[in-house]
Amino acid sequence: MARGAAPPPAGVIPLVPRYTVFIHRRAEKELLSLPKHVIERFRKVFEMLEEDPYRPRPGCDIRLVKGHPHVRAVRVGSYRGIYEVVEDDKAVWFTKFGPRRSVYG
């Protein structure tokens, strides 16, 4: 907190991202190969995941990936982003992006 700044009122949570989103190098190439409108929608999803990477909500459809207890998938139209949450670092790591039929293999 800056010197002289008043603390936030009781019950008010500051809007500071709790998590940081990271994208592996290979996943970044996959993301950039998607249509531009899909990339923009993923950017909005990244902002929502910074607040809470576990809670599904409108525009941020999150599911656990079967057989992988710590891996999640977020849906953007017919595309998916696969990620893992690293609680120790408060980090969200994306490892894969692509059409539904190809990301789960």
Steps between C-alpha positions, in 0.01 A plus 500: 500500500631846414601731780211712615243287317198399701433127536200367308168513689406189697349229282647641178741271318761679287493411130849353485538176302547207735655276233734557208433337162799351317504336156761240403692586183344220291152589627559865405563394139178296507307796641635744241398262220132525603257750341538856632151511657579182697829648626311806626251278683788307659648832620176572686511149646858559621379807694225295666744220588731751671218558750396136547628213282262245654153657471301459176295807405340651190769540235737272690384138479751294705506122528737246654670276244412135562790290623704807597392630842690831482446584133215721387356601163335833422261520204489788252251403229627178340854564630659394829787621711658243730655625823627409844490710816820514708378613842848550649578766237141623453552424131278372219706319233345443157655205317277456194247684282298374208177346372326265741580190293877559515582634847403198707726251321 
